[in-house]
Amino acid sequence: MMPIDDENELEPTAPVPQHEEEEVFSESWQTNRLNLSKVSIAVDRIKEELRKVIIGQEELLDLLIASIFARGHVLLEGVPGIAKTLTAKLLAQTMDVDFSRIQFTPDLMPSDVIGTTVYNMKSSEFTFNSGPVFSNIILIDEINRAPAKTQAALFEVMEEYQVTVDGTTYPMTYPFFVIATQNPIEQEGTYKLPEAQLDRFLLKINLDYPKLEEEKEILRRFRSDFNMEKRKSVISVFSAEEIKECQDLVEQVHIKDSLLDYIAELVFNTRNNGDLFLGASPRASLAILKTAKAIAAMHGRDFVTPEDIQYVAYPVLNHRIILTPEREMEGLDVREVIQGIIKKIEVPR
């Protein structure tokens, strides 16, 4: 583990002259300038371990791994029983880092999450007892069951990777990654997440029921394993150092200026859309950029394509925009709005 320090990022490479940029990009279709073998190996190893237990959910696995490479947090939303919590715990098992789980409940206090300062009678001094958020991978189960004051305790740590208690700032150790789950159906004893909290999640992944053949395979795999002992067979195959190496490679993935403009237009259109009450912020533009780079690298490319941007647009935007009351009453789906924006904007060539 290592302290998180944004100043330790790789030095930026020299900018490519405008008249050479198109030539560099066109050559990239044949050969990569970056050696992305470490990324490919990491993806294959993680998926191989997860598939010992998880059946199907390919998009979920891809987006979870991409969020790690893009240095972002993930919100998993779906009905109970479709392996949200299990997948998060198994993903943590594949990495040689610390893991902690926080079960959010209506009576949970901020100090139960970040820790508290206590008075030591022997030393006559106040000491800080860190909470469960001081770990590398944190699973927050049923995040929408805690009230607003507990949700607010996560604002600083999720955005700035630090906690401030009684005027003292305590940095997180590297890596720091939050996976939260919530049930969209049940409303009893739940609290709607604040928009500021939702915006701190890089992605919101909506999970659905498995397909029929996948459910049959689930039954076959666990018909003699009621306690799911197969979970213990998942081993760590990824270290903190390897995570940092992959993240640095993803940062160097090339993206043309025209694709940056494309991302900006997609997000800008959410702010000028008659179906939407609230559009996405510049943080959403950066999230699309980071996640698209991660997806490109995972597919063995050191350049971003328009398809990468379109693929990540929904999981990046779906929790950051709000339908107008009229459209919500009509039953319009956020996915339809995002797809409509994608179809409306001309794709760069």
Beta strands, then each sheet from edge to edge (+ up, - down):
strand 1: 2-3
strand 2: 73-77
strand 3: 99-103
strand 4: 115-120
strand 5: 125-130
strand 6: 137-141
strand 7: 162-165
strand 8: 168-171
strand 9: 173-174
strand 10: 177-182
strand 11: 201-206
strand 12: 276-278
strand 13: 322-323
sheet 1: 1+ 9-
sheet 2: 3+ 6+ 10+ 2+ 11+
sheet 3: 4+ 5-
sheet 4: 7+ 8-
sheet 5: 12+ 13-
end
